[in-house]
Amino acid sequence: MRLLKEPLFHFFLIGAAIFIWFHIVAPENETTENLVTISIDKDDVALLVTQFEARWKRQPNEAELQALIDASIREEVLVREARKLGLDRGDSVIRSRLSQKMDFLTEAIAASVTPEDEDLEAYLQKNRERYATSKKVAFNQIFLGEAPGDAAIANALSTVREEQELPEFGRSTLLPASMPLTATRVVDSVFGAGFSNGLTELEPGQWGGPIQSGYGVHLVQVVAIEPAQTPPLSEIRNAVLQDWRRTMSADLAQAQYEALADAYEIVVPDIAGPTK
């Protein structure tokens, strides 16, 4: 069945299993007996050692390990007492942190699923513009100055079309006389925003213009135009995979929220203003 191959279906299965596990385990950790007992087991110690090694690139000695255990116990005592006083309620920082942990759990679920290539290919086709390369253009140009007259422009255009080669006349400029196939965004960074728009309207091989740049007026001969292209999945698989997981994670988070919210009766005030 196609449903069994759907990535979001897999997310729901994994997510449901994890949330159910937390729901089953959490009450056992908050029984009356456990509220007055703080237990540090071998797994807790191993975690403290691992965290120490990750930070200091070595194992803790006996005194350091004891200090880590004491700090962990102190933190647990203060956290439990703070909860008794209700300090965790109404605290926007704590609420935000708990909300983030739920989101992190959802992201972890998304990262655990490996999609089929057909799923990534479908995602790529649906978002082709996101991965498309920029349009490229190759051209020659002649700078005529900041504000040449109409007669000067017409005379220069007539002359260059008759010669059909790059002439030597024109104003001196530091701008390149020719550019190989270059992304239009790069062309605009050199000649000014919007310059490339005028180039793509010219007939390749023919001198045309005038084209306005950020510096003045140009005659341009477009040599070649390469349209925007979407690379095959094999060339951009990692980027597509990351975006796919990010999208699926957002979809799962919303679906998970809606499922959890269904268990509550939500009451909100009527914020609509008085009818005029």
C-alpha positions in Angstrom: 0.0 0.0 0.0 1.2 3.5 -0.9 0.2 4.7 2.7 2.9 2.5 4.2 5.5 4.2 2.1 4.5 7.8 2.9 7.2 9.5 5.0 4.7 11.4 7.1 3.1 8.1 8.0 6.4 6.9 9.2 6.8 10.1 11.2 3.5 9.5 12.9 4.4 5.9 13.8 7.8 6.9 15.3 6.4 10.0 16.9 3.5 8.2 18.5 5.8 5.5 19.9 8.1 8.1 21.5 5.3 10.2 22.9 3.5 7.1 24.3 6.8 6.0 25.8 7.3 9.4 27.5 3.7 9.3 28.7 4.2 5.9 30.3 7.5 6.6 31.8 6.9 10.1 33.1 4.3 9.2 35.8 6.6 6.6 37.3 9.3 9.2 37.7 6.9 11.4 39.7 5.4 9.1 42.3 5.3 10.2 45.9 8.1 7.8 46.7 10.4 9.2 44.0 9.6 12.8 45.1 11.5 12.2 48.3 14.2 10.0 46.8 17.0 11.2 44.5 18.8 8.3 42.8 21.9 8.6 40.7 22.5 5.3 38.9 25.4 4.1 36.7 23.8 5.5 33.5 23.6 8.9 35.1 27.2 8.8 36.0 28.2 7.6 32.5 26.3 10.5 31.0 28.2 12.9 33.3 31.5 11.4 32.3 30.6 11.6 28.6 29.6 15.3 28.9 32.9 16.0 30.8 34.9 14.3 28.1 33.2 16.2 25.3 34.1 19.5 26.9 37.6 18.8 28.3 38.8 16.0 26.0 39.7 13.7 28.9 38.1 11.7 31.6 37.4 13.3 35.0 39.4 12.2 38.0 37.7 10.9 41.1 37.4 14.3 42.7 36.0 15.9 39.6 33.5 13.1 39.1 32.3 13.5 42.7 31.9 17.2 42.1 29.8 16.5 39.0 27.6 14.1 40.9 27.2 16.6 43.8 26.3 19.3 41.3 23.7 17.0 39.6 22.1 16.2 43.0 22.1 19.9 44.0 20.3 20.8 40.7 17.7 18.1 41.2 17.0 19.2 44.8 16.6 22.8 43.7 14.4 21.9 40.7 12.1 19.8 42.9 11.8 22.5 45.5 11.1 25.1 42.9 8.3 23.0 41.5 6.8 22.6 45.0 6.7 26.4 45.2 5.2 26.6 41.8 8.1 28.6 40.4 7.8 26.7 37.1 4.3 28.0 36.5 3.8 31.3 34.7 7.5 31.6 33.9 7.8 32.5 30.2 11.5 31.2 30.0 10.6 27.8 31.3 7.4 27.6 29.2 9.4 28.5 26.1 12.1 26.0 26.9 9.6 23.2 27.3 7.9 24.1 24.1 11.3 24.0 22.4 12.0 20.6 23.8 8.8 19.3 22.2 9.9 20.8 18.9 13.4 19.3 19.2 11.7 15.9 19.8 9.8 16.3 16.6 12.9 17.4 14.7 14.7 14.3 16.0 11.9 12.1 14.7 12.2 13.8 11.2 16.0 13.3 11.2 15.5 9.6 11.9 13.6 8.9 8.7 15.4 8.3 5.4 13.2 9.0 2.4 13.1 7.1 -0.8 14.7 8.8 -3.9 11.3 9.0 -5.4 10.1 11.1 -2.5 13.1 13.5 -2.9 12.6 13.7 -6.6 8.9 14.6 -6.1 9.9 17.3 -3.6 12.6 18.6 -6.1 10.1 18.8 -8.9 7.6 20.6 -6.7 10.2 23.2 -5.7 12.2 23.5 -8.9 12.6 27.3 -8.7 14.3 26.9 -5.3 17.2 24.9 -6.7 17.4 26.4 -10.2 20.7 27.9 -11.3 20.7 31.6 -12.4 20.2 32.5 -16.0 23.6 33.2 -17.6 24.5 35.6 -20.4 27.7 36.3 -22.4 28.1 39.7 -24.1 30.2 42.5 -25.5 29.5 46.1 -24.6 30.5 49.7 -25.6 30.2 52.5 -23.1 28.8 55.7 -24.7 29.0 57.9 -21.6 26.6 59.0 -18.9 24.1 60.8 -21.2 24.9 60.7 -24.9 22.4 62.4 -27.3 20.0 60.4 -29.5 22.0 61.3 -32.6 25.2 60.0 -31.1 23.5 56.8 -30.0 22.0 56.2 -33.5 25.3 56.9 -35.2 27.2 54.6 -32.9 24.6 51.8 -33.3 24.7 52.2 -37.1 28.5 52.1 -37.3 28.9 49.0 -35.1 26.2 47.1 -36.9 27.9 47.7 -40.2 31.3 46.6 -39.0 29.9 43.6 -37.1 33.0 43.5 -34.8 34.0 45.1 -31.6 35.0 48.6 -32.5 37.5 50.8 -30.8 35.3 53.9 -30.3 33.4 54.6 -27.1 34.2 56.2 -23.8 37.0 54.9 -21.6 35.8 52.9 -18.7 37.0 50.3 -16.2 34.0 48.1 -17.0 34.9 44.9 -18.9 34.3 45.2 -22.7 33.3 41.5 -22.8 32.0 39.0 -20.3 31.8 35.2 -20.8 28.7 33.3 -19.7 28.0 34.9 -16.3 25.1 34.6 -13.9 22.8 37.6 -14.3 23.0 38.4 -10.7 26.8 38.8 -11.1 26.3 40.9 -14.2 24.0 43.2 -12.2 26.6 43.4 -9.4 29.1 44.8 -12.0 27.0 47.0 -14.1 24.2 47.9 -11.7 20.8 46.4 -10.7 18.5 45.6 -13.6 21.2 45.8 -16.4 20.8 42.1 -17.2 17.1 42.6 -17.8 17.9 44.7 -20.9 20.3 42.1 -22.2 17.9 39.2 -22.3 15.6 41.2 -24.5 18.2 41.6 -27.3 18.6 39.3 -30.3 21.8 37.3 -29.8 24.6 38.1 -32.2 23.2 41.6 -33.1 24.3 44.9 -31.6 21.5 46.6 -29.8 20.6 49.3 -27.3 20.8 51.7 -25.7 21.0 49.8 -22.4 21.1 51.8 -19.2 23.5 50.7 -16.5 24.4 52.3 -13.2 27.2 54.2 -14.9 25.5 55.4 -18.1 24.5 54.2 -21.6 25.8 51.1 -23.4 25.5 49.3 -26.8 25.5 45.6 -26.3 26.0 42.5 -28.4 24.7 39.4 -26.7 26.9 36.4 -27.6 25.0 33.6 -25.8 22.2 33.1 -23.2 22.0 30.0 -21.0 18.5 29.7 -19.4 18.1 28.8 -15.7 18.3 25.1 -15.1 17.4 22.8 -12.2 20.3 20.3 -11.5 19.4 16.6 -11.3 18.8 15.2 -7.8 22.1 13.3 -7.9 24.0 16.7 -7.8 22.0 18.4 -5.1 20.7 15.4 -3.0 22.0 16.6 0.3 20.4 20.1 -0.1 17.1 18.6 -1.1 17.3 16.0 1.7 17.8 18.8 4.3 14.9 20.9 2.9 12.7 17.8 2.7 13.3 16.9 6.3 12.7 20.5 7.4 9.4 20.6 5.6 8.3 17.2 6.9 9.3 18.2 10.4 7.1 21.3 10.2 4.2 19.2 8.8 4.7 16.7 11.6 4.9 19.4 14.3 1.7 20.9 13.1 -0.1 17.5 12.9 1.2 16.5 16.3 0.1 19.8 17.8 -3.4 19.4 16.4 -3.6 15.8 17.7 -2.5 17.0 21.2 -4.8 20.0 21.1 -7.8 17.8 20.4 -7.5 16.4 24.0 -8.2 19.9 25.5 -11.2 22.1 25.7 -9.8 25.4 24.6 -11.6 28.5 25.7 -10.6 31.9 24.3 -12.3 35.4 24.7 -14.2 37.0 21.9 -11.7 39.6 20.5 -14.0 40.9 17.8 -14.7 44.5 18.3 -18.2 46.0 18.5 -20.0 46.1 15.1 -20.3 49.6 13.8 
